Amino acid sequence: MKNKEINLTLSYNEMVIVKEVFQNFVRTNQNINFELGRIKEIESYLEILKKIENGLNQELKIRTDR
């Protein structure tokens, strides 16, 4: 995509609206990044739980094979 320069003349009220829209965009982006971070943490916990489950299953198999 080619960068284009746009010259706009905005009223004060229009500038306030643009500012609010931009702030909402930034806030939404921060919330998305926060939620993605939480998902990554949950995935890490699930991996740990899966390893624990595999270890317990192997231990149970060893004990039942005796």
Buried (B, 14 or more C-beta within 10 A) or exposed (E): EEEEEEEEEEEEEEEEEEEEEEEEEEEEEEEEEEEEEEEEEEEEEEEEEEEEEEEEEEEEEEEEEE
